[in-house]
Amino acid sequence: MNIIKCLTEDGRSTYKKIADETGVSEATVKNRIDKLIETGVIKKFTVMLDYHMLGRAIKSFIGLKVQPTKLQDIVEHMKAHPDVFVLYRTSGDVDLLFEVIFEKMEDLNEFLETELALDGILGTVVTIVIGPYKRCPWTGL
């Protein structure tokens, strides 16, 4: 887990740096990372963007209660939308939960008025993020 923690903090860390931080040899670090990739524990190496620097600081979680017969249509529609960053099937009060990030409140409002007017949406819960106590490691928000 120490190697994974190092990679999570900086995916561009060298084997040497990780070896120094974990107290094992560079060869061991390389072998363990190769094994993590081979077994599918590490799916890919990617970048973490600072959405504030890109001017996209309005983050919201949206929950949808949907008609079961329309679920897959709504899922496909939301998956295709460029402002929907994650989309989950959930249990409880809502059937779908997704995260959106916008530049301005007006953009979020437009999304709510247009994209959530789909046939089969029975109810919505919109939660706007005021500020983080612990930032998301993937989006930085």
Number of C-alpha atoms within 10 A of each C-alpha: 7 12 17 16 12 18 17 14 10 13 15 13 13 15 18 15 14 22 20 13 12 16 11 14 14 17 12 12 21 17 12 14 18 13 13 14 14 11 10 10 11 14 10 8 10 9 10 12 13 14 17 13 8 9 11 14 18 21 21 18 17 20 22 23 19 20 15 10 9 13 18 12 13 20 14 10 12 18 15 9 12 9 15 17 13 12 17 12 13 14 9 7 12 17 18 20 19 19 18 19 22 19 15 13 14 11 14 18 12 11 16 14 11 9 13 18 11 14 11 17 16 13 14 18 12 14 12 15 12 8 11 9 5 8 10 10 11 12 14 13 19
